[in-house]
């Protein structure tokens, strides 16, 4: 620790800290405009200058390292005068836009002028007349207000790894703009907007909608991905006007992605359900709650008595709260008396957990948010972390900036791949082979601690199995050069502190259970603890849903039986899920659902699945109800009712309580009792709540398991390629498409095709093509690029209207779900 | 045995002389010698800049040291015939002393050269810069060999520290101290960098060294590299110096060939390779930290210091950046010692300095003089006094970062410590002499225009502050100056200096401050009297002819492009103000000081006063 004095106060600071940081940490405010905790000190605004005894010049406190015995003064006449002049100069060319500027009231320049600035200017100047730029989605730019603090540029380039904005021109003519002053085209994460201290950058949905002082600000957890970021939402008269990140708030420390920032307006989609609907004479008609619930209760009783409880099933939601899901499984188990309950987590998360159980004996292993920053080597296998979990993905980028090796194995050029120290462009799905090949190389060259590892169960059987994955064979399967595999294997073997991350959701169809097992095998070989395998749960409450017990615990039917086996069920209760447009082989699902005697759908909008239902129940959405999310880190976080109900919509858990009551059961009195019951259940299962984090002490039973490469089919005909599905950064699952704001950035399931394939198939950019699989065909718009390799096409699954899921076949166990498609002119 | 040439003709191949036709002169000589069959006996070498640029193209005949000037291709025949064959040097082509006009044949007796001491420019005019053998023949790379094979890094640093060598780029920071600080930092990678950006308008000291003696820079970098433990070197050359880039590249390749760069130099165990990086037209990239960002491929914007580049420089590794001239000074220090270096100059400013002498002076060119030499000596003895016999007004030192020094301070010795007392700085060596035809307010405005244009834009005081100062100066020179402007300029200048991030902003106000300090009356006459006495600011001057001294010679009328001057022969002439475009030709031409300047409104009639309301009503 370094001892120094600021304004006469003795303080201590860490070695390597700066004067500004030391001051702020000790409650001493030094004005600053261009400093951000996430960035290297810039030193451009000149407001943080201070006097340091013994130094002739004024010192830039945001950049100067603290030194033992330093004596700093922040309010001497010299400092005050220089600072006043700097503000005078900034204000001189800053337009007097306050009356029409959205930043008024929370503008740092206003605050600084108020506190430190001159009350008069000695100068007059001609105001700048740059045109305001409203031509890009979501982000509006007003260059005249810009004070050139550089935060947007530096954040976008260094922190986000994008670099969509830069300072162009020099001196007085310098301004911040995209390249060649073209329309801004970027990730639309909005980090620049939150960072801008003045009104030079703004969010178009927020433009001229409210003055700051009319809004109330609340904290809430984002409903989208498993990160569990805290957003600060501003509410006016019961409507969310905007969402922002705030420094030091939440696990995300104020960082947000485009979904967290701009995706909240899904709440205001016209498609929102406001009243229960019952099918009468073939059409869904509005009905009051008690009629709808009675209808359901009666029908369920009949079906239960006629066919037995096992003819009834339920599907829960990875986006509904713990309370919602907990009540659903209570309803099914106690009121109906069946174990037939499952969710979309079956396709992804369940598979990852199965692998985890087989490899380690653990059934619960949340992600450690900070872990990537503590590692020297990060290996990401066929997962686009920067799109599935954008804010957590920033940790990977930051780790790499600090000197860690970032090795990405992905056939597609994702943002993560672009920033990696090693991008292994392997053939899709072959990650298993790569992992086996690396493991084999390490074993054959003795680059591991044999004494420590050879005693683990299954070791010899496994080493025999991976023998086949020598360099030549591995190179042949993955398409990577032998030298590359060797180089990476040596690097992994010799670099301590490693981590392997794989997305656990099903939206990316390039992995099978074997990917996770092979990753676990490699970690064990290297002597790393199993918790260095990071498997981020996909959505905001995937982990919460799992812990609530929304899955068969005994001999109940899984999703695969309930939705795909004809005649498996007579009645199905679907909560917060849209199987027809989300799950593979939508046509089969639709067919089976149509044959149900009773289909109940409880959701926030009228989905395609809801259209087939006998009864549709309007559910409250996020921020319209209280509840709990458990995100991928095992952190239990709250959402609160901040908005009024839309129409007659009701929280899911409440609907189930009321339905149960009609059927003669009390499964939960109020939200607190439901929460208590949930906590009791978890405790009984051995989970412990440490602070806000759920942990589970378990016995580690490591075991090497055989992991093999099983692909359904390969492209054979010239017009066949692999269809890779996944995420685009601006969307998450099938909720974000309801957001008009996110839609304005990315609205379509575009098929990304390789340039060579396009040439061969005579297909042009930005045209419609017919995409056919064994299950059906759809029409998609093309984007010809080299981001995908030859023989691979990519499309995201976020857009129901594209019906992409109808092309996908239901994967069988252990198979990599890659689909083979034919592309032909539309 | 190879026949050695009996005569060597060193033709100046510096940019100025090449522009004057020295390459054609060379061709003519080669043709003539071939014709006469003398190619084996007489050697022609194209050297770097000779320095006496006002008199180019220049050629010097060795071993006699005969100096020929203003050569044309036709002169080749005569010189070959008369001097080389008949042994009779051609007086017509020699330098003529300005007053009595007698010829001075020997170069080192010409006043321009007599007062110079060549250390950084030790090989000036004596070598072919594209032949490493020439450099080696004049003790080249001997210092590097000594440093690499016989000295430890500590010993090298001690020698340079004791010599008192200060950075020649302008800041004057003790070179040895900079090396010492960097040498103490532990790092696997360290960089030795040479600043060849030379952005000051009109300065060409570094260019002449890079073009004329590139190996001296390389040798200095090798010695510095060993001292700090550098693993790689870069020379940052502005792209506007293509010849310098070419000569340096040739020099690097030749040095590599001879094992003087690369792995295990001279078997010493020390390895260093040097690469050239070209600038892209930004003055600010001559700033240390901006230069490093530029090499990193980033936008050239400076960084706050501390932390200093010796700790965190290029790619955040410890780096030492020195100026071209600084490096050129290093080999002789190693060879001859600190005491030798200190034998010239002063205690605090030892050694010599290269200056680019330009402006309203007779002998325009490149000089190297011992520190401590009075300004007066440079301007009058070396520079030959003011052109066309006009009166000295001021000399500007240090380019856009520097300041003006007036007549009464001309006895100031040229040292870092003395010049800074005047308010100016020694700077990188640009010296612009001004006469009574210069308007000091305009001069200040010129330099400020440069710095505002070159400002990178990162920090507020420089980006906006210098522009505000420029706007005020523009107003003053265009007749919109008002009471309080001078005080505002001074006050704003102080804050810009205090708050700016880098040297550009911190020194941009200097020309304004020094011109206010010494020529405040000019500012005042611009503001209050609306009168530019030097006749430069066109909207603030009236040219008129004083009838009491006009001889009616008509010289002014002849040069007037507007035919605005009329008058009978031998009778006082007059200027028609309605035709006058203020080009100032008459003022510069008149030998009798009869054309004078007056304030803008000199001949403006009084406007009739606005009638009072009562009067109108009546």
Boltz contact constraints between the chains, C-beta under 6 A:
constraints:
  - contact:
      token1: [A, 43]
      token2: [B, 304]
      max_distance: 6.0
  - contact:
      token1: [A, 43]
      token2: [B, 501]
      max_distance: 6.0
  - contact:
      token1: [A, 44]
      token2: [B, 458]
      max_distance: 6.0
  - contact:
      token1: [A, 44]
      token2: [B, 459]
      max_distance: 6.0
  - contact:
      token1: [A, 46]
      token2: [B, 459]
      max_distance: 6.0
  - contact:
      token1: [A, 46]
      token2: [B, 460]
      max_distance: 6.0
  - contact:
      token1: [A, 46]
      token2: [B, 461]
      max_distance: 6.0
  - contact:
      token1: [A, 46]
      token2: [B, 499]
      max_distance: 6.0
  - contact:
      token1: [A, 58]
      token2: [B, 498]
      max_distance: 6.0
  - contact:
      token1: [A, 60]
      token2: [B, 304]
      max_distance: 6.0
  - contact:
      token1: [A, 63]
      token2: [B, 304]
      max_distance: 6.0
  - contact:
      token1: [A, 64]
      token2: [B, 306]
      max_distance: 6.0
  - contact:
      token1: [A, 82]
      token2: [B, 495]
      max_distance: 6.0
  - contact:
      token1: [A, 82]
      token2: [B, 498]
      max_distance: 6.0
  - contact:
      token1: [A, 82]
      token2: [B, 499]
      max_distance: 6.0
  - contact:
      token1: [A, 85]
      token2: [B, 495]
      max_distance: 6.0
  - contact:
      token1: [A, 86]
      token2: [B, 460]
      max_distance: 6.0
  - contact:
      token1: [A, 86]
      token2: [B, 461]
      max_distance: 6.0
  - contact:
      token1: [A, 86]
      token2: [B, 499]
      max_distance: 6.0
  - contact:
      token1: [A, 89]
      token2: [B, 460]
      max_distance: 6.0
  - contact:
      token1: [A, 89]
      token2: [B, 464]
      max_distance: 6.0
  - contact:
      token1: [A, 89]
      token2: [B, 465]
      max_distance: 6.0
  - contact:
      token1: [A, 90]
      token2: [B, 460]
      max_distance: 6.0
  - contact:
      token1: [A, 122]
      token2: [B, 488]
      max_distance: 6.0
  - contact:
      token1: [A, 123]
      token2: [B, 468]
      max_distance: 6.0
  - contact:
      token1: [A, 170]
      token2: [B, 457]
      max_distance: 6.0
  - contact:
      token1: [A, 171]
      token2: [B, 452]
      max_distance: 6.0
  - contact:
      token1: [A, 171]
      token2: [B, 455]
      max_distance: 6.0
  - contact:
      token1: [A, 171]
      token2: [B, 457]
      max_distance: 6.0
  - contact:
      token1: [A, 171]
      token2: [B, 463]
      max_distance: 6.0
  - contact:
      token1: [A, 172]
      token2: [B, 463]
      max_distance: 6.0
  - contact:
      token1: [A, 172]
      token2: [B, 467]
      max_distance: 6.0
  - contact:
      token1: [A, 174]
      token2: [B, 457]
      max_distance: 6.0
